[in-house]
Amino acid sequence: MQAWPHYTKNQLANLIPLLNDSAHRQRAAEIVRGLLDRILLSPITDDNTGKTILDVHIQGHLAGIFSLAFKEAGESKTAQKDSAFAG
Protein backbone atom coordinates (compact mmCIF):
# COMPACT_ATOMS: atom_id res chain seq x y z
CA MET A 1 0.00 0.00 0.00
CA GLN A 2 1.29 3.46 -0.86
CA ALA A 3 1.70 6.08 1.86
CA TRP A 4 -1.39 8.27 1.82
CA PRO A 5 0.28 11.53 0.65
CA HIS A 6 1.77 9.80 -2.40
CA TYR A 7 -1.46 7.94 -3.09
CA THR A 8 -3.47 11.15 -2.83
CA LYS A 9 -1.05 13.14 -4.99
CA ASN A 10 -1.22 10.49 -7.70
CA GLN A 11 -5.00 10.37 -7.56
CA LEU A 12 -5.31 14.16 -7.78
CA ALA A 13 -2.88 14.32 -10.70
CA ASN A 14 -5.22 11.93 -12.53
CA LEU A 15 -8.37 13.73 -11.39
CA ILE A 16 -7.80 17.26 -12.69
CA PRO A 17 -7.69 16.49 -16.43
CA LEU A 18 -10.61 14.10 -16.04
CA LEU A 19 -12.80 16.75 -14.42
CA ASN A 20 -12.25 19.00 -17.42
CA ASP A 21 -13.23 16.33 -19.95
CA SER A 22 -16.93 15.44 -20.11
CA ALA A 23 -16.07 12.07 -21.61
CA HIS A 24 -14.13 11.13 -18.46
CA ARG A 25 -16.13 12.75 -15.65
CA GLN A 26 -17.42 9.37 -14.49
CA ARG A 27 -13.82 8.22 -13.97
CA ALA A 28 -13.16 11.42 -12.03
CA ALA A 29 -16.12 10.63 -9.78
CA GLU A 30 -14.66 7.17 -9.13
CA ILE A 31 -11.36 8.74 -8.09
CA VAL A 32 -13.12 11.12 -5.69
CA ARG A 33 -15.09 8.20 -4.22
CA GLY A 34 -11.77 6.38 -3.73
CA LEU A 35 -10.53 9.28 -1.60
CA LEU A 36 -13.61 9.20 0.64
CA ASP A 37 -14.41 6.65 3.28
CA ARG A 38 -17.42 8.37 4.81
CA ILE A 39 -19.26 11.71 4.83
CA LEU A 40 -21.43 12.74 7.76
CA LEU A 41 -23.71 15.78 7.42
CA SER A 42 -25.26 17.37 10.50
CA PRO A 43 -27.24 20.59 10.96
CA ILE A 44 -25.77 22.68 13.79
CA THR A 45 -26.43 26.14 15.18
CA ASP A 46 -23.66 28.67 14.56
CA ASP A 47 -22.74 30.16 17.96
CA ASN A 48 -21.90 33.54 16.39
CA THR A 49 -24.97 34.06 14.19
CA GLY A 50 -27.57 31.72 15.65
CA LYS A 51 -28.21 30.40 12.14
CA THR A 52 -28.44 26.72 11.32
CA ILE A 53 -25.51 25.62 9.19
CA LEU A 54 -24.36 22.31 7.77
CA ASP A 55 -21.45 20.62 9.52
CA VAL A 56 -19.53 18.31 7.19
CA HIS A 57 -17.42 15.51 8.67
CA ILE A 58 -15.27 13.76 6.08
CA GLN A 59 -13.29 10.59 6.64
CA GLY A 60 -10.61 9.30 4.30
CA HIS A 61 -7.71 10.56 2.24
CA LEU A 62 -9.66 13.64 1.14
CA ALA A 63 -9.69 14.79 4.77
CA GLY A 64 -5.88 14.83 4.66
CA ILE A 65 -5.99 17.02 1.57
CA PHE A 66 -8.29 19.43 3.37
CA SER A 67 -5.96 19.45 6.36
CA LEU A 68 -3.03 20.50 4.20
CA ALA A 69 -5.09 23.10 2.37
CA PHE A 70 -6.39 24.61 5.63
CA LYS A 71 -2.88 24.80 7.06
CA GLU A 72 -1.53 26.53 3.94
CA ALA A 73 -4.43 28.99 3.90
CA GLY A 74 -4.19 29.69 7.63
CA GLU A 75 -7.76 28.47 8.16
CA SER A 76 -8.91 27.35 11.59
CA LYS A 77 -10.90 24.34 10.39
CA THR A 78 -10.16 21.08 12.15
CA ALA A 79 -8.91 18.41 9.79
CA GLN A 80 -6.74 15.34 9.81
CA LYS A 81 -6.22 12.31 7.59
CA ASP A 82 -9.11 10.35 9.08
CA SER A 83 -11.59 13.16 9.55
CA ALA A 84 -12.28 16.76 8.64
CA PHE A 85 -14.81 19.14 10.06
CA ALA A 86 -15.94 22.06 7.96
CA GLY A 87 -18.78 24.33 8.91
Secondary structure as GFF3:
##gff-version 3
##sequence-region A 1 87
A	DSSP	alpha_helix	4	19	.	.	.	ID=ss1
A	DSSP	three_ten_helix	22	24	.	.	.	ID=ss2
A	DSSP	alpha_helix	25	35	.	.	.	ID=ss3
A	DSSP	beta_strand	38	45	.	.	.	ID=ss4
A	DSSP	beta_strand	52	59	.	.	.	ID=ss5
A	DSSP	alpha_helix	61	73	.	.	.	ID=ss6
A	DSSP	beta_strand	78	79	.	.	.	ID=ss7
A	DSSP	beta_strand	84	86	.	.	.	ID=ss8
###
